[in-house]
Amino acid sequence: MSEIKKNLLGVKQRIEKAAQRAGRDPHEIKLVAVSKTVEVARINEAIQAGVSILGENYIQEAQKKIDEIGKRVSWHFIGHLQSNKAKYAVRLFDMVHSLDSLPLAEELNRRAEQANQVIQVMIEVNLSQETTKFGIDEERVLNLAKGIQNLSHLSLEGLMTMPPYFDSPELSRPYYIALRELKEKMIKEGVLMKELSMGMSNDFEIAIEEGATFVRVGTAIFGPRK
Ligand SMILES: *Cc1c(COP(=O)(O)O)cnc(C)c1O
């Protein structure tokens, strides 16, 4: 069995166990295999092993891979998106996890309308007030969500966050609790959404315990990045 397949099976098993611990149906949790810096041959190996959603961070890098591999899998954009790349994001991706401003939402919507497409989006929330991280502040999320709801070619699916890196995954938990509570608050305010994109290689089990519906896992599947 290939290393990637072995890793993938291990990750899937851990997802299932974490879901069971939390009393959740493991099928609610979708695995995004994060393939930034990973070459096409190894991505194909992952697809062969059963990966069906791939996550990429950079438009140019993704474009080459998607042209080669095609859309037999679903491609999700998880990196920081600049407005001038919105056109490519619409063409290449089914979902953008990292929407963090209204101008960007409006540009994506304009491009999606031109392409006669609806693009699924999540709002990236910055819960750690770190200046180095992307995402919108918690207080401004409701406003952005309401703005997105007025855009005909965007479908708001949920919230995404990325906590600071901790050696101990347990330290991510407060951020994942906060994102879940924010989603619940938004629903009370009339913004319907069902997804929570949270959890990476080092802490996805914690994220699942706190309600993640998408986990974004790179190194635990593909090994360390160069
Ligand atoms: C790289 C990346 C991941 C995956 O990180 P790993 O630690 O390799 O699992 C997840 N989400 C985002 C936004 C990333 O940039």
The ligand as a MOL file (V3000), in Angstrom:
LIG
                    3D

  0  0  0     0  0            999 V3000
M  V30 BEGIN CTAB
M  V30 COUNTS 15 15 0 0 0
M  V30 BEGIN ATOM
M  V30 1 C -1.8850 24.4830 4.6260 0
M  V30 2 C -3.2610 24.6730 5.1660 0
M  V30 3 C -3.9560 23.6250 5.7830 0
M  V30 4 C -3.3480 22.2460 6.0250 0
M  V30 5 O -2.3770 22.2920 7.0030 0
M  V30 6 P -1.7000 20.9350 7.5510 0
M  V30 7 O -1.1350 21.3330 8.8450 0
M  V30 8 O -0.6820 20.5250 6.5420 0
M  V30 9 O -2.7810 19.9310 7.6840 0
M  V30 10 C -5.2510 23.8610 6.2040 0
M  V30 11 N -5.8490 25.0630 6.0340 0
M  V30 12 C -5.2140 26.0850 5.4600 0
M  V30 13 C -5.9270 27.3820 5.3080 0
M  V30 14 C -3.9010 25.9250 5.0160 0
M  V30 15 O -3.2830 26.9870 4.4570 0
M  V30 END ATOM
M  V30 BEGIN BOND
M  V30 1 1 1 2
M  V30 2 1 2 3
M  V30 3 2 2 14
M  V30 4 1 3 4
M  V30 5 2 3 10
M  V30 6 1 4 5
M  V30 7 1 5 6
M  V30 8 2 6 7
M  V30 9 1 6 8
M  V30 10 1 6 9
M  V30 11 1 10 11
M  V30 12 2 11 12
M  V30 13 1 12 13
M  V30 14 1 12 14
M  V30 15 1 14 15
M  V30 END BOND
M  V30 END CTAB
M  END
